[in-house]
């Protein structure tokens, strides 16, 4: 499974009055006819690795119709660099047997300071 991220602000850098949302889209790149069930656990961490929020969602089989997942980050206002760690678990259903693939993908973002020095 591949991911793409979409944010209306360049570099995922948000100003104080901007809507802090990042869309994550999932693309099945396993090949024609190969099906998988996908589960995602995520942590949102600050620069020091402190977990601010965690959650999970089950995508099931990823297809062209799978909607993007939106991360609403408006509660994070302190200037800094943050990371959304997406922990994938794909169970691939293949005639030769099931295969489980696990992977961690980071997505970084940062609120801009409200004043410049």
DSSP file (Angstrom, degrees, kcal/mol; ACC not computed):
  #  RESIDUE AA STRUCTURE BP1 BP2  ACC     N-H-->O    O-->H-N    N-H-->O    O-->H-N    TCO  KAPPA ALPHA  PHI   PSI    X-CA   Y-CA   Z-CA
    1    1 A X              0   0    0      0, 0.0     2,-0.3     0, 0.0    27,-0.2   0.000 360.0 360.0 360.0 130.3    0.0    0.0    0.0
    2    2 A X  E     -A   27   0A   0     25,-2.8    25,-2.9     2,-0.0     2,-0.4  -0.750 360.0-151.1-101.7 154.8    1.3    3.4   -0.9
    3    3 A X  E     -A   26   0A   0     -2,-0.3     2,-0.3    23,-0.2    23,-0.2  -0.947   9.7-170.5-123.9 150.8    0.3    6.7    0.7
    4    4 A X  E     -A   25   0A   0     21,-2.1    21,-3.1    -2,-0.4     2,-0.4  -0.974  13.9-145.8-129.1 149.8    0.1   10.2   -0.5
    5    5 A X  E     -A   24   0A   0     -2,-0.3     2,-0.4    19,-0.2    19,-0.2  -0.893   8.8-165.0-116.7 149.0   -0.6   13.3    1.6
    6    6 A X  E     +A   23   0A   0     17,-2.5    17,-2.8    -2,-0.4     2,-0.3  -0.997  15.5 160.0-135.0 130.2   -2.5   16.4    0.7
    7    7 A X        -     0   0    0     -2,-0.4     5,-0.1    15,-0.2     4,-0.1  -0.989  38.6-136.7-146.2 138.8   -2.4   19.7    2.5
    8    8 A X  S    S+     0   0    0     13,-0.4     2,-0.5    -2,-0.3    14,-0.1   0.524  88.6  74.9 -78.7  -0.3   -3.4   23.1    1.2
    9    9 A X  S >  S-     0   0    0      9,-0.0     3,-1.9     5,-0.0     4,-0.2  -0.951  93.5-108.4-115.0 128.2   -0.4   24.7    2.9
   10   10 A X  G >  S+     0   0    0     -2,-0.5     3,-1.1     1,-0.3    -2,-0.1  -0.210  99.6   4.7 -55.4 131.6    3.1   24.2    1.4
   11   11 A X  G 3  S-     0   0    0      1,-0.2    -1,-0.3    -4,-0.1     3,-0.1   0.615 117.5 -82.4  72.0  13.6    5.3   21.9    3.4
   12   12 A X  G <  S+     0   0    0     -3,-1.9    98,-2.4     1,-0.2     2,-0.5   0.868  88.4 146.8  56.2  37.1    2.5   21.1    5.9
   13   13 A X  E <   -c  110   0B   0     -3,-1.1     2,-0.4    96,-0.2    98,-0.2  -0.933  31.1-161.0-109.0 122.4    3.4   24.3    7.7
   14   14 A X  E     -c  111   0B   0     96,-2.4    98,-5.2    -2,-0.5     2,-0.1  -0.816   9.9-140.3-110.5 140.1    0.3   26.0    9.3
   15   15 A X    >   -     0   0    0     -2,-0.4     3,-1.4    96,-0.2    99,-0.1  -0.431  38.5 -97.4 -85.4 169.5   -0.2   29.6   10.4
   16   16 A X  T 3  S+     0   0    0      1,-0.3     4,-0.1    97,-0.2    98,-0.1   0.789 122.3  38.1 -62.6 -30.1   -2.2   30.4   13.6
   17   17 A X  T 3  S+     0   0    0      2,-0.1     2,-0.3     0, 0.0    -1,-0.3   0.258  95.1 106.5-105.0  12.3   -5.5   31.1   11.8
   18   18 A X  S <  S-     0   0    0     -3,-1.4     2,-0.7     1,-0.1    -4,-0.1  -0.658  80.3-106.5 -95.2 149.3   -5.2   28.3    9.2
   19   19 A X        -     0   0    0     -2,-0.3     2,-1.4     1,-0.1    -2,-0.1  -0.622  32.7-145.7 -74.4 112.1   -7.2   25.1    9.2
   20   20 A X        +     0   0    0     -2,-0.7    53,-3.5    -4,-0.1     2,-0.4  -0.633  44.1 136.6 -88.4  88.5   -4.7   22.5   10.3
   21   21 A X  E     - B   0  72A   0     -2,-1.4     2,-0.4    51,-0.2   -13,-0.4  -0.996  32.4-167.8-135.7 140.2   -5.8   19.4    8.4
   22   22 A X  E     - B   0  71A   0     49,-1.9    49,-3.1    -2,-0.4     2,-0.4  -0.997  12.2-149.6-126.7 127.7   -3.8   16.8    6.4
   23   23 A X  E     -AB   6  70A   0    -17,-2.8   -17,-2.5    -2,-0.4     2,-0.5  -0.820   7.4-160.6 -95.7 134.3   -5.4   14.2    4.1
   24   24 A X  E     -AB   5  69A   0     45,-3.0    45,-2.9    -2,-0.4     2,-0.4  -0.973   6.5-163.9-117.3 122.7   -3.8   10.9    3.7
   25   25 A X  E     -A    4   0A   0    -21,-3.1   -21,-2.1    -2,-0.5     2,-0.4  -0.848   7.5-145.8-108.7 142.2   -4.8    8.8    0.7
   26   26 A X  E     -A    3   0A   0     -2,-0.4     2,-0.4    40,-0.3   -23,-0.2  -0.904  11.1-166.8-113.8 134.5   -4.1    5.1    0.3
   27   27 A X  E     -A    2   0A   0    -25,-2.9   -25,-2.8    -2,-0.4     2,-0.8  -0.977  19.6-133.8-125.6 127.7   -3.3    3.4   -3.0
   28   28 A X        +     0   0    0     -2,-0.4     3,-0.2   -27,-0.2    36,-0.0  -0.716  32.8 164.0 -81.0 111.0   -3.3   -0.3   -3.6
   29   29 A X        +     0   0    0     -2,-0.8    -1,-0.1     1,-0.1     3,-0.1   0.020  42.3 107.1-113.8  26.0    0.0   -1.1   -5.5
   30   30 A X  S    S-     0   0    0      1,-0.2    -1,-0.1     4,-0.2     2,-0.1   0.692  85.1-104.8 -79.1 -18.9   -0.1   -4.8   -4.9
   31   31 A X    >   -     0   0    0     -3,-0.2     3,-1.6     3,-0.1    -1,-0.2  -0.327  52.7 -35.5 113.3 162.1   -1.0   -5.7   -8.4
   32   32 A X  T 3  S+     0   0    0      1,-0.3     3,-0.1    -2,-0.1    -3,-0.0  -0.297 123.9   1.7 -58.5 126.9   -4.1   -6.9  -10.3
   33   33 A X  T 3  S+     0   0    0      1,-0.2     2,-0.6    -2,-0.1    -1,-0.3   0.389  93.4 125.7  80.3  -3.8   -6.3   -9.3   -8.4
   34   34 A X    <   -     0   0    0     -3,-1.6     2,-0.3    60,-0.1    -1,-0.2  -0.796  42.5-164.3 -91.9 125.1   -4.3   -9.2   -5.2
   35   35 A X  E     +D   93   0B   0     58,-0.9    58,-3.1    -2,-0.6     2,-0.3  -0.801  11.0 174.7-110.8 148.5   -6.4   -8.3   -2.2
   36   36 A X  E     -D   92   0B   0     -2,-0.3     2,-0.5    56,-0.3    26,-0.4  -0.988  27.8-131.4-147.1 156.5   -5.4   -7.2    1.3
   37   37 A X  E     -D   91   0B   0     54,-2.1    54,-2.7    -2,-0.3     2,-0.5  -0.940  28.2-156.2-106.5 132.4   -7.0   -6.0    4.5
   38   38 A X  E     -DE  90  60B   0     22,-2.2    21,-2.4    -2,-0.5    22,-1.4  -0.935  13.4-176.8-119.0 129.3   -5.3   -2.9    5.9
   39   39 A X  E     -DE  89  58B   0     50,-2.3    50,-2.0    -2,-0.5     2,-0.4  -0.959   9.5-160.7-118.4 140.8   -5.2   -1.7    9.5
   40   40 A X  E     -DE  88  57B   0     17,-3.0    17,-2.5    -2,-0.4     2,-0.4  -0.986   9.6-176.4-125.1 127.7   -3.6    1.5   10.6
   41   41 A X  E     -DE  87  56B   0     46,-2.1    46,-3.5    -2,-0.4     2,-0.3  -0.931  18.0-169.7-110.0 145.2   -2.5    2.6   14.0
   42   42 A X  E     -DE  86  55B   0     13,-2.7    13,-1.9    -2,-0.4     2,-0.4  -0.984  19.0-166.2-139.6 151.8   -1.1    6.0   14.4
   43   43 A X  E     -DE  85  54B   0     42,-1.5    42,-3.3    -2,-0.3     2,-0.6  -0.990  13.5-149.2-126.6 138.6    0.7    8.2   17.0
   44   44 A X  E     -DE  84  53B   0      9,-2.9     8,-3.6    -2,-0.4     9,-1.2  -0.959  28.6-175.1-105.7 119.0    1.0   12.0   16.7
   45   45 A X  E     -DE  83  51B   0     38,-3.0    38,-2.4    -2,-0.6     6,-0.2  -0.832  21.3-131.9-118.6 150.2    4.3   12.9   18.4
   46   46 A X    >   -     0   0    0      4,-2.0     3,-2.0    -2,-0.3    36,-0.2  -0.290  48.8 -83.7 -84.3-178.0    6.1   16.1   19.2
   47   47 A X  T 3  S+     0   0    0     34,-0.3    35,-0.1     1,-0.3    -1,-0.1   0.805 130.0  53.5 -58.5 -32.2    9.8   16.7   18.4
   48   48 A X  T 3  S-     0   0    0      2,-0.1    -1,-0.3     1,-0.0    34,-0.1   0.433 121.0-104.7 -85.2   0.6   10.9   15.0   21.6
   49   49 A X    <   +     0   0    0     -3,-2.0     2,-0.3     1,-0.3    -2,-0.1   0.545  68.7 150.2  88.5   6.9    8.9   11.8   20.8
   50   50 A X        -     0   0    0      1,-0.1    -4,-2.0     2,-0.0     2,-0.6  -0.601  48.4-125.0 -73.4 130.7    6.1   12.5   23.3
   51   51 A X  E     +E   45   0B   0     -2,-0.3    -6,-0.2    -6,-0.2     3,-0.1  -0.672  31.4 176.0 -81.5 120.4    2.8   11.0   22.1
   52   52 A X  E     +     0   0B   0     -8,-3.6     2,-0.3    -2,-0.6    -1,-0.2   0.761  68.9   1.0 -91.7 -31.5    0.1   13.6   21.9
   53   53 A X  E     -E   44   0B   0     -9,-1.2    -9,-2.9     2,-0.0    -1,-0.3  -0.984  60.6-169.7-157.9 146.3   -2.6   11.5   20.4
   54   54 A X  E     +E   43   0B   0     -2,-0.3     2,-0.3   -11,-0.2   -11,-0.2  -0.932  17.3 146.6-133.7 159.0   -3.1    7.9   19.3
   55   55 A X  E     -E   42   0B   0    -13,-1.9   -13,-2.7    -2,-0.3     2,-0.3  -0.978  25.2-139.3-172.3-179.1   -5.7    6.1   17.3
   56   56 A X  E     -E   41   0B   0     -2,-0.3     2,-0.3   -15,-0.2   -15,-0.2  -0.990  10.8-177.4-152.6 156.4   -6.5    3.4   14.9
   57   57 A X  E     -E   40   0B   0    -17,-2.5   -17,-3.0    -2,-0.3     2,-0.6  -0.981  21.2-134.0-153.6 152.5   -8.7    2.7   11.9
   58   58 A X  E     -E   39   0B   0     -2,-0.3   -19,-0.2   -19,-0.2    -2,-0.0  -0.937  15.3-178.3-110.5 121.5   -9.4   -0.3    9.6
   59   59 A X  E     -     0   0B   0    -21,-2.4     2,-0.2    -2,-0.6   -20,-0.2   0.695  21.5-161.6 -87.6 -21.0   -9.5    0.4    5.9
   60   60 A X  E     +E   38   0B   0    -22,-1.4   -22,-2.2     2,-0.1     2,-0.5  -0.548  64.7   2.5  69.8-139.8  -10.3   -3.2    4.9
   61   61 A X  S    S-     0   0    0    -24,-0.2     2,-0.5    -2,-0.2   -24,-0.2  -0.691  80.1-133.8 -81.2 125.7   -9.5   -3.7    1.3
   62   62 A X        +     0   0    0     -2,-0.5     2,-0.2   -26,-0.4   -26,-0.1  -0.696  39.3 157.3 -82.9 123.4   -7.9   -0.6   -0.3
   63   63 A X    >   -     0   0    0     -2,-0.5     3,-1.4   -37,-0.1   -37,-0.1  -0.720  60.7 -87.2-131.0-178.7   -9.5    0.2   -3.7
   64   64 A X  T 3  S+     0   0    0      1,-0.3    -2,-0.0    -2,-0.2   -38,-0.0   0.716 127.2  57.4 -63.8 -19.6   -9.9    3.3   -5.9
   65   65 A X  T 3  S+     0   0    0      2,-0.1     2,-0.4     0, 0.0    -1,-0.3   0.497  74.9 116.8 -90.4  -4.8  -13.0    4.0   -3.9
   66   66 A X    <   -     0   0    0     -3,-1.4   -40,-0.3   -40,-0.1    -4,-0.0  -0.506  64.8-132.9 -67.7 120.5  -11.3    4.1   -0.5
   67   67 A X        -     0   0    0     -2,-0.4   -41,-0.1     1,-0.1    -1,-0.1  -0.357  23.4-100.0 -73.8 154.8  -11.7    7.7    0.8
   68   68 A X        -     0   0    0    -43,-0.1     2,-0.5     1,-0.1   -43,-0.2  -0.336  31.8-121.6 -67.7 156.3   -8.7    9.6    2.3
   69   69 A X  E     -B   24   0A   0    -45,-2.9   -45,-3.0     2,-0.0     2,-0.5  -0.878  24.1-146.6 -98.3 130.1   -8.3    9.8    6.0
   70   70 A X  E     -B   23   0A   0     -2,-0.5     2,-0.7   -47,-0.2   -47,-0.2  -0.869   4.0-155.7-103.0 125.8   -8.3   13.4    7.4
   71   71 A X  E     -B   22   0A   0    -49,-3.1   -49,-1.9    -2,-0.5     2,-0.7  -0.895   8.4-154.5 -97.8 114.1   -6.1   14.2   10.4
   72   72 A X  E     +B   21   0A   0     -2,-0.7     3,-0.2   -51,-0.2   -51,-0.2  -0.817  19.7 171.7 -90.1 115.2   -7.6   17.3   12.1
   73   73 A X    >   +     0   0    0    -53,-3.5     3,-2.0    -2,-0.7   -52,-0.2   0.103  37.3 118.1-112.7  18.6   -4.6   18.9   13.9
   74   74 A X  T 3   +     0   0    0    -54,-0.4    -1,-0.2     1,-0.3   -53,-0.1   0.704  68.9  63.8 -64.4 -19.9   -6.3   22.2   15.1
   75   75 A X  T 3  S+     0   0    0     -3,-0.2     2,-0.8   -55,-0.1    -1,-0.3   0.604  86.1  82.0 -79.1  -9.8   -5.8   21.3   18.7
   76   76 A X    <   +     0   0    0     -3,-2.0    -1,-0.1     1,-0.2    -3,-0.1  -0.844  48.2 147.7 -97.7 107.0   -2.0   21.4   18.2
   77   77 A X        +     0   0    0     -2,-0.8     2,-0.2     2,-0.1    -1,-0.2   0.609  30.9 106.0-116.3 -18.2   -1.0   25.1   18.4
   78   78 A X  S    S-     0   0    0      1,-0.1    33,-0.4    35,-0.1     2,-0.1  -0.467  78.3-108.9 -70.5 132.9    2.4   25.2   20.0
   79   79 A X  S    S+     0   0    0     -2,-0.2     2,-0.3    31,-0.1    33,-0.1  -0.368  72.4  92.2 -60.1 135.5    5.2   26.0   17.5
   80   80 A X  E    S- F   0 111B   0     31,-0.8    31,-0.5    -2,-0.1     2,-0.5  -0.941  76.7 -72.8 162.8-179.8    7.3   23.0   16.7
   81   81 A X  E     - F   0 110B   0     -2,-0.3     2,-0.3    29,-0.2   -34,-0.3  -0.918  47.1-175.6-106.4 129.5    7.8   20.0   14.4
   82   82 A X  E     - F   0 109B   0     27,-3.1    27,-2.2    -2,-0.5     2,-0.4  -0.841  10.9-149.7-123.3 157.9    5.4   17.2   14.9
   83   83 A X  E     -DF  45 108B   0    -38,-2.4   -38,-3.0    -2,-0.3     2,-0.7  -0.995   8.4-152.5-132.7 133.5    5.1   13.7   13.3
   84   84 A X  E     -DF  44 107B   0     23,-3.3    23,-1.8    -2,-0.4     2,-0.8  -0.934  20.1-156.8 -97.3 115.0    2.2   11.5   12.5
   85   85 A X  E     -DF  43 106B   0    -42,-3.3   -42,-1.5    -2,-0.7     2,-0.6  -0.851   4.0-160.7 -97.0 111.9    3.5    7.9   12.6
   86   86 A X  E     -DF  42 105B   0     19,-2.9    19,-2.7    -2,-0.8     2,-0.7  -0.829   1.3-162.0 -93.6 118.6    1.3    5.7   10.5
   87   87 A X  E     -DF  41 104B   0    -46,-3.5   -46,-2.1    -2,-0.6     2,-0.3  -0.886  12.4-159.9-106.6 106.6    1.8    2.0   11.4
   88   88 A X  E     -DF  40 103B   0     15,-2.8    15,-1.5    -2,-0.7     2,-0.4  -0.588  16.3-174.4 -87.7 142.9    0.5   -0.2    8.7
   89   89 A X  E     -DF  39 102B   0    -50,-2.0   -50,-2.3    -2,-0.3     2,-0.5  -0.906  10.6-175.2-133.1 110.1   -0.5   -3.8    8.9
   90   90 A X  E     -DF  38 101B   0     11,-3.0    11,-2.7    -2,-0.4     2,-0.7  -0.909  11.6-163.1-105.7 125.4   -1.4   -5.4    5.6
   91   91 A X  E     -DF  37 100B   0    -54,-2.7   -54,-2.1    -2,-0.5     2,-0.5  -0.931  15.9-154.8-105.3 110.4   -2.7   -8.9    5.4
   92   92 A X  E     -DF  36  99B   0      7,-3.6     7,-1.8    -2,-0.7     2,-0.8  -0.741   4.4-147.9 -92.3 127.4   -2.4  -10.0    1.8
   93   93 A X  E     +DF  35  98B   0    -58,-3.1   -58,-0.9    -2,-0.5     2,-0.3  -0.835  31.4 162.6 -96.7 106.3   -4.8  -12.8    0.7
   94   94 A X  E >   - F   0  97B   0     -2,-0.8     3,-2.3     3,-0.6   -60,-0.1  -0.930  50.4-120.3-124.6 145.4   -2.9  -14.8   -1.9
   95   95 A X  T 3  S+     0   0    0     -2,-0.3     3,-0.1     1,-0.3    -1,-0.1   0.796 116.3  58.0 -55.0 -26.5   -3.7  -18.3   -3.2
   96   96 A X  T 3  S-     0   0    0      1,-0.3    -1,-0.3    -3,-0.0     2,-0.2   0.596 127.3 -77.3 -79.9  -9.5   -0.3  -19.3   -2.0
   97   97 A X  E <   - F   0  94B   0     -3,-2.3    -3,-0.6     2,-0.0    -1,-0.3  -0.609  58.6 -55.5 132.8 166.3   -1.2  -18.2    1.6
   98   98 A X  E     - F   0  93B   0     -2,-0.2     2,-0.4    -5,-0.2    -5,-0.2  -0.531  43.2-164.8 -80.1 142.8   -1.6  -15.1    3.7
   99   99 A X  E     - F   0  92B   0     -7,-1.8    -7,-3.6    -2,-0.2     2,-0.5  -0.993   5.6-154.0-126.3 133.4    1.3  -12.7    4.1
  100  100 A X  E     - F   0  91B   0     -2,-0.4     2,-0.4    -9,-0.2    -9,-0.2  -0.940  11.5-173.5-110.7 126.1    1.4  -10.0    6.8
  101  101 A X  E     - F   0  90B   0    -11,-2.7   -11,-3.0    -2,-0.5     2,-0.4  -0.970   1.6-169.3-118.5 130.7    3.5   -6.9    6.1
  102  102 A X  E     + F   0  89B   0     -2,-0.4     2,-0.3   -13,-0.2   -13,-0.2  -0.956  13.1 163.4-121.3 142.2    4.0   -4.2    8.7
  103  103 A X  E     - F   0  88B   0    -15,-1.5   -15,-2.8    -2,-0.4     2,-0.4  -0.988  28.2-140.5-153.2 152.6    5.5   -0.8    8.1
  104  104 A X  E     - F   0  87B   0     -2,-0.3     2,-0.4   -17,-0.2   -17,-0.2  -0.987  18.5-175.2-120.0 128.4    5.9    2.6    9.8
  105  105 A X  E     - F   0  86B   0    -19,-2.7   -19,-2.9    -2,-0.4     2,-0.3  -0.986  13.2-146.4-124.1 123.7    5.6    5.8    7.6
  106  106 A X  E     - F   0  85B   0     -2,-0.4     2,-0.4   -21,-0.2   -21,-0.2  -0.669  10.1-169.6 -90.1 145.6    6.1    9.3    9.1
  107  107 A X  E     - F   0  84B   0    -23,-1.8   -23,-3.3    -2,-0.3     2,-0.3  -0.988  16.3-155.3-127.6 120.0    4.3   12.5    8.0
  108  108 A X  E     + F   0  83B   0     -2,-0.4     2,-0.3   -25,-0.2   -25,-0.2  -0.713  18.0 166.3-102.3 148.6    5.7   15.7    9.4
  109  109 A X  E     - F   0  82B   0    -27,-2.2   -27,-3.1    -2,-0.3     2,-0.3  -0.970  13.5-160.9-151.1 163.5    4.0   19.0   10.0
  110  110 A X  E     -cF  13  81B   0    -98,-2.4   -96,-2.4    -2,-0.3     2,-0.3  -0.962  16.9-135.2-151.8 129.7    4.6   22.3   11.9
  111  111 A X  E     -cF  14  80B   0    -31,-0.5   -31,-0.8   -33,-0.4   -96,-0.2  -0.641  34.1-123.3 -74.0 142.0    2.5   25.2   13.1
  112  112 A X        -     0   0    0    -98,-5.2    -1,-0.0    -2,-0.3     2,-0.0  -0.543  32.0 -96.9 -80.8 153.3    4.2   28.6   12.3
  113  113 A X        -     0   0    0     -2,-0.2   -97,-0.2     1,-0.1    -1,-0.1  -0.374  24.9-130.1 -66.2 151.7    5.0   31.0   15.2
  114  114 A X  S    S+     0   0    0      1,-0.1     2,-0.3   -99,-0.1    -1,-0.1   0.765  91.2  30.1 -76.0 -25.0    2.4   33.7   15.7
  115  115 A X  S    S-     0   0    0      2,-0.0     2,-0.4     0, 0.0    -1,-0.1  -0.965  77.8-130.9-132.1 151.1    5.0   36.4   15.8
  116  116 A X              0   0    0     -2,-0.3    -2,-0.0     1,-0.1     0, 0.0  -0.798 360.0 360.0-100.2 143.7    8.3   36.7   14.1
  117  117 A X              0   0    0     -2,-0.4    -1,-0.1     0, 0.0    -2,-0.0   0.463 360.0 360.0 -80.1 360.0   11.4   37.7   16.1
